[in-house]
Amino acid sequence: MPKGWMTIRVEVVGGRGEDYSPGPGRILLVGPRHSFADLAEGIDAAFARWDLAHLHEFTLADGRRLAEPTPEDELGDEPLDEREFLVTSTVTVGDRFCYVFDLGDCWTHDCVVDADNVDPRSIYGTTPRRVVPVWGWGEIPDQYGRRWDGDDGEHDLPPGHTVDERQVIFRVAGVDVRIYRDRAGGVHLADAQPVAAGPHRLADAAAGRLTQAGDEFAAVQFPAAPRWLRELASDPHPCRPGLLSRHGADVLVSVPQPFRREVLLPWLGQYDR
């Protein structure tokens, strides 16, 4: 068995002015040749950081600070070089230390050495070259708080999504779907149109109704759907299975998460009273 390997439990406890308790976490596998620079790289990868042009810093229980050397003294008192300290030679089981990524947004991680003398092959299947996650939990927050591509922080919903007391509108797989209540019939009707910029933008709207709405699944059914909608539902797109499904001449459109949980179900609960 390869010697000197340990696992470290890393949990996000804060960032961008928000506290997380409990926070998302990862169990990282760390080897005898991995420095704190390698650990920083492993933590950032495990928590989906993509913009790495930020300073970071470790603070050990004895007060030592480890960081990447910088040409300018941007951290105040100069920390120790993280590349010169091997993780397994510096901390042991039960030791707790802190890792902060981006000294502006202060993504703060509580790190605890979980176990030592572990066999990487039994945990990971092989002996990795880098620090790697072997377990995890929680939803990883975007490092800039962006909820969708183009999010400017000014709107609660992404483009193509709307909610008011009369209706909810969502966009999925090239289709804009509107759900509204038929007061006379006591049901929720729906219509669908192709996204304005799509190849079917001049097509006729489809008419349907909300058939299911629950925590696990919600869908709108369009009986005798128009040709453009049937064609979209028949497109074998590998990255959107189940969002549009064709059943003969009918098409079923699934309401995606998190719109279903955060918008549709609260709207139904509020305006169906």
HUBEL-V183036 format. One record per pair of residues at least 24 apart in sequence whose ideal C-beta (glycine too) atoms are under 7 Angstrom apart, sorted by the first residue. I is the first residue (numbers start at 0). J is the second residue. Records with the same first field share a line. If there is no record, write none. Layout:
I=J ; J
//
This chain:
0=118
1=119 ; 126
2=31
3=30 ; 31 ; 87
4=28 ; 29 ; 30 ; 31 ; 117 ; 119
5=29 ; 87 ; 112 ; 114 ; 115 ; 117
6=113 ; 114 ; 117 ; 133
7=110 ; 111 ; 112 ; 113
8=111 ; 113
9=42 ; 108 ; 110
10=108 ; 109
11=46 ; 106 ; 108
12=107 ; 108 ; 109
13=105 ; 107
14=104 ; 105 ; 106 ; 107 ; 140
15=104 ; 144
22=137
23=136 ; 137 ; 138 ; 139
24=135 ; 136 ; 137
25=132 ; 134 ; 135
26=113 ; 132 ; 133 ; 134 ; 135
27=130 ; 131 ; 132
28=119 ; 122 ; 123 ; 127 ; 130 ; 131 ; 133
29=86 ; 87 ; 130
30=119
31=85 ; 87
32=85
33=85 ; 86 ; 130
34=81 ; 82 ; 84 ; 85 ; 86
35=65 ; 81 ; 84 ; 86
36=67 ; 81 ; 82
37=129 ; 130
38=86 ; 130
39=81 ; 98
40=130
41=129 ; 130 ; 131
42=98 ; 108
43=100
45=132
46=139
47=139
48=100 ; 142
50=142
53=100 ; 101
54=102
55=98 ; 99 ; 100
56=99 ; 102
57=81 ; 96 ; 97 ; 98
58=96 ; 97
59=96
60=94 ; 95 ; 96
91=115
101=142
106=142
160=258
162=262 ; 266
164=270
167=262 ; 263 ; 266
169=254 ; 258
170=194
171=242 ; 252 ; 255
172=231 ; 239 ; 242 ; 243
173=197 ; 231
174=228 ; 231 ; 252
176=219 ; 252
178=209 ; 219
180=270
189=219
191=221 ; 228 ; 252
193=227
199=227
202=227
212=263 ; 264 ; 267
217=254 ; 259 ; 263
218=251 ; 252 ; 253 ; 254
219=252
220=249 ; 251
221=249 ; 250 ; 252
222=249
223=248 ; 249
224=248 ; 249 ; 250
//
